Amino acid sequence: MEGPLYWILFNAFVLVALALDLGVFHKRDAVPTVKSSLLWTLFWIVLSLVFCGGVYVWMDHGKALDFLTCYLLEKSLSIDNLFVFILLFNAFKIPAEYQHRVLFWGILCAIVLRAVFIFAGAAIVSSFSWTMYIFGAFLIYSGVKSGLPEKKSANPDEESGTIRVVKKFLHISEVIDGHNFFTKLNGKVVATPLLAALVVIEMSDIMFAVDSVPAALSVTTDAFIVYTSNIFAILGLRQLYFAISGIMWRFRYIKYALAGILTFIGVKMCFNELSKELAWGVEISNVASLTVIVVLVTAAMIASSLKK
């Protein structure tokens, strides 16, 4: 199933889905309702499970389990993206009716970036197995660091370093010209805050990919499985954002669940690679990974809902 034809068919499906999304279903600038966003979120989840069923039929149950584990892993880690979306749209004062357009192009660019990261990562791991230790150690470091209390800024209104860099290199107008990424100011073409937000979203996605792609490669080095699970997790991200953006502040403990997941995956990568080299015959299975992901995220959601 990893032949060129299947890659072409899958990417054609993704392009058609995105074209229908922006050109038909969300052609007008409007704020998606919570109900429609939830229905679209459910649609993408069901479609992902149907694809997983296709992997089970056309490949085998092991590949299907790999896909499901990677999908849930990427979906869990992508929750961090939702917090970033909220912060960026507030920082650039993007009206709610234009946020969908920014996220659409952001996700389209993210698909290309993830493909590059996945192919490069899979090639490196296949050629140099010892890099699994590096990826594992990095995930452990990221997990521990993200679980520690954040340092409070002396000035809460101070812009992040990333935003300052973008504003330094882009001539950004303070005026939002509809859903346009460029506008004319004093006879010159300048960027609007929508383009600035899009650039920062892409820079943020690169940082997220540094964590998520090695984590997915700990499950399987099959590039097709890692890529398709990544894309399915990304495609439903916009709808999930609009469905729960109003209550994201309630998920106060989700960061600890994500920190635990990253740390566990890092330990798994190092342990399994060491076990393979020393012929221990014991490894942490993907079933264990799947269980840890579900348990940690569920526990964080329940604890967050109980906290007043």
C-alpha positions in Angstrom: 0.0 0.0 0.0 3.0 2.3 0.2 3.4 2.3 -3.6 3.5 5.6 -5.5 -0.1 5.3 -6.6 -1.4 5.3 -3.0 0.7 8.3 -2.2 -0.8 10.1 -5.2 -4.3 9.1 -4.4 -4.0 10.1 -0.7 -2.5 13.5 -1.5 -5.2 14.1 -4.2 -7.8 13.4 -1.6 -6.3 15.9 0.8 -6.1 18.6 -1.9 -9.8 18.0 -2.9 -10.9 18.1 0.7 -9.1 21.4 1.3 -10.4 22.9 -1.9 -14.0 21.9 -0.9 -13.4 23.3 2.5 -12.4 26.8 1.5 -14.1 27.0 -1.9 -17.5 25.5 -1.0 -18.2 24.9 2.7 -16.4 28.0 4.1 -16.5 30.3 1.1 -17.9 33.2 3.1 -16.1 34.9 5.9 -18.1 33.9 8.9 -17.5 32.5 12.4 -18.2 28.8 12.4 -20.8 27.8 15.0 -19.9 25.4 17.8 -22.4 22.9 16.4 -21.0 22.9 12.9 -17.5 22.7 14.2 -18.3 19.7 16.4 -20.0 18.0 13.4 -16.9 18.6 11.2 -14.6 17.4 14.0 -16.7 14.2 14.3 -16.6 13.8 10.5 -12.8 13.9 10.4 -12.5 11.5 13.3 -14.8 9.0 11.7 -13.0 9.4 8.3 -9.7 8.7 10.1 -11.1 5.6 11.6 -12.5 4.5 8.2 -9.0 4.9 6.8 -7.6 2.9 9.7 -10.0 0.2 8.7 -8.7 0.3 5.2 -5.2 -0.1 6.5 -6.3 -3.1 8.4 -7.9 -4.7 5.3 -5.3 -3.8 2.8 -2.2 -4.2 4.9 -2.5 -5.9 8.3 -3.6 -5.4 11.9 -0.2 -4.3 13.0 -0.1 -1.4 10.5 -3.6 -0.5 11.6 -2.5 -0.4 15.2 0.5 1.7 14.2 -1.8 4.2 12.4 -4.2 4.5 15.3 -1.4 5.0 17.8 0.3 7.6 15.7 -3.1 9.3 15.0 -4.0 9.6 18.7 -0.5 10.6 19.6 -0.5 13.4 17.0 -4.0 14.5 17.9 -3.0 14.7 21.6 0.2 16.7 20.9 -1.7 19.0 18.5 -3.8 20.3 21.4 -0.8 22.6 22.2 -1.4 24.2 18.7 -4.9 25.3 19.8 -3.4 27.4 22.7 -1.0 28.9 20.2 -3.8 29.8 17.8 -5.7 31.6 20.6 -2.6 33.6 21.7 -1.6 34.6 18.1 -5.1 35.7 17.0 -5.3 37.8 20.2 -1.8 39.2 19.7 -2.5 40.3 16.1 -6.2 41.2 16.8 -7.5 38.9 14.0 -11.3 39.0 13.9 -13.0 35.7 14.4 -14.5 35.6 10.9 -11.1 35.7 9.3 -9.4 33.1 11.6 -10.6 30.1 9.5 -8.9 31.5 6.4 -5.6 31.9 8.2 -5.8 28.4 9.7 -6.6 27.0 6.3 -3.5 28.3 4.6 -1.5 27.5 7.8 -2.5 23.9 7.7 -1.9 23.6 3.9 1.7 24.8 4.5 2.0 22.6 7.6 1.2 19.5 5.4 4.2 20.3 3.2 6.5 20.9 6.2 5.4 17.7 7.9 6.1 15.7 4.7 9.6 17.1 4.6 10.2 16.3 8.3 8.7 12.8 8.1 10.7 11.8 5.0 13.9 13.2 6.4 13.3 11.6 9.8 12.4 8.2 8.4 15.5 8.2 6.2 17.8 9.2 9.1 16.4 6.6 11.4 16.6 3.9 8.8 20.2 4.7 7.9 21.5 5.5 11.5 19.6 3.6 14.1 21.6 5.3 16.9 19.7 8.5 16.2 16.8 6.9 18.0 18.7 7.7 21.3 19.1 11.3 20.3 15.4 11.6 19.4 14.4 9.8 22.6 16.6 12.0 24.8 15.2 15.1 23.1 11.6 14.0 23.7 12.4 13.3 27.4 13.9 16.8 27.7 10.9 18.4 26.0 8.5 16.4 28.2 10.2 17.4 31.4 10.7 21.0 30.4 7.0 21.4 29.3 5.9 19.9 32.6 7.8 22.4 34.7 6.1 25.7 35.9 6.4 28.5 33.4 8.3 31.6 34.3 6.0 34.6 34.6 6.9 37.6 32.4 7.5 40.9 34.2 5.4 42.5 31.5 2.4 40.3 30.6 1.7 42.5 27.5 5.2 42.0 26.1 5.3 40.4 22.7 7.0 37.1 22.2 10.4 36.9 20.5 8.9 35.2 17.5 6.3 37.9 16.9 9.0 40.6 17.3 11.2 38.8 14.7 8.3 38.6 12.2 7.4 42.3 12.7 11.1 43.2 12.1 11.3 41.5 8.7 7.7 42.1 7.5 6.3 45.6 6.9 2.9 45.0 8.5 0.0 47.3 8.3 -2.1 47.8 11.4 -5.2 47.8 9.3 -7.0 44.6 8.5 -8.2 44.6 4.9 -10.9 42.0 4.9 -9.5 38.5 4.5 -6.6 39.7 2.4 -3.0 38.9 3.3 -1.7 42.0 1.5 -3.0 45.5 1.2 -1.8 48.9 -0.2 -0.6 51.6 2.2 0.5 54.9 0.8 0.9 53.3 -2.6 3.0 50.4 -1.4 2.0 46.8 -1.0 2.3 45.7 2.7 1.4 42.7 4.7 -1.7 42.6 6.8 -1.9 41.2 10.3 -3.4 38.0 8.8 -0.1 37.3 6.9 1.9 38.0 10.1 -0.2 35.5 12.0 0.1 32.9 9.3 4.0 33.2 9.3 4.1 32.9 13.1 1.8 29.8 12.9 4.1 28.2 10.4 7.2 28.9 12.6 5.3 27.5 15.6 4.4 24.3 13.6 8.1 23.7 12.8 8.8 23.7 16.5 5.8 21.3 17.1 7.0 19.0 14.3 10.4 18.7 16.0 8.5 17.0 18.9 5.7 15.2 17.1 7.5 13.6 14.1 10.2 11.8 16.3 7.4 10.7 18.6 5.5 9.2 15.6 8.7 7.5 14.4 9.0 5.8 17.7 5.8 4.0 16.8 6.7 3.0 13.3 9.3 4.1 10.7 6.8 3.4 7.9 6.7 6.9 6.3 3.2 6.3 4.7 1.6 5.4 8.1 3.4 8.3 9.9 2.4 10.8 7.1 -1.2 9.8 6.8 -1.8 9.8 10.5 -0.2 13.2 10.8 -2.3 14.6 8.0 -5.6 13.3 9.4 -4.7 14.8 12.8 -3.9 18.1 11.2 -7.0 18.2 8.9 -9.4 18.2 11.8 -7.5 20.7 13.9 -9.3 23.9 12.6 -12.7 22.5 13.4 -11.6 21.4 16.8 -10.2 24.9 17.5 -13.6 26.6 16.7 -15.4 23.9 18.6 -13.6 24.3 21.9 -11.7 27.6 21.7 -14.2 29.2 24.1 -13.5 26.7 26.8 -9.8 26.0 26.2 -9.0 27.8 29.5 -10.7 25.0 31.3 -8.0 22.5 30.2 -5.5 23.6 32.8 -4.0 20.1 33.3 -3.6 19.1 29.7 -0.1 20.4 29.5 1.0 17.8 32.2 -0.6 15.0 30.2 1.3 16.1 27.0 4.5 16.3 29.1 3.9 12.8 30.4 3.3 11.5 26.8 6.4 13.0 25.4 8.5 11.7 28.3 7.0 8.2 28.0 7.6 8.1 24.2 11.2 9.3 24.7 11.8 6.5 27.2 10.2 4.0 24.9 12.5 5.0 22.0 15.6 4.6 24.0 14.6 1.4 25.8 13.4 -0.4 22.6 16.6 0.6 20.7 18.8 -0.6 23.6 16.7 -3.9 23.9 17.2 -4.5 20.1 21.0 -4.0 20.3 21.4 -6.2 23.4 18.9 -8.8 22.2 16.8 -8.6 25.4 13.7 -9.7 23.5 11.6 -7.2 25.5 10.1 -4.0 24.2 7.4 -1.4 25.1 4.6 -2.2 22.6 2.4 0.2 20.7 -0.5 -1.1 22.7 1.2 0.2 25.8 1.8 3.6 24.0 -1.9 3.7 23.0 -3.0 3.0 26.6 -0.7 5.6 28.1 -1.9 8.3 25.6 -5.6 7.6 26.3 -5.2 7.3 30.1 -3.1 10.5 30.5 -5.3 12.7 28.2 -8.5 11.3 29.8 -7.2 11.9 33.3 -6.1 15.4 32.5 -9.6 16.2 31.0 -11.4 14.8 34.0 -9.1 16.6 36.5 -9.5 19.9 34.6 -13.3 19.6 34.6 -13.3 19.0 38.3 -11.1 22.0 39.1 -13.2 25.1 39.9 
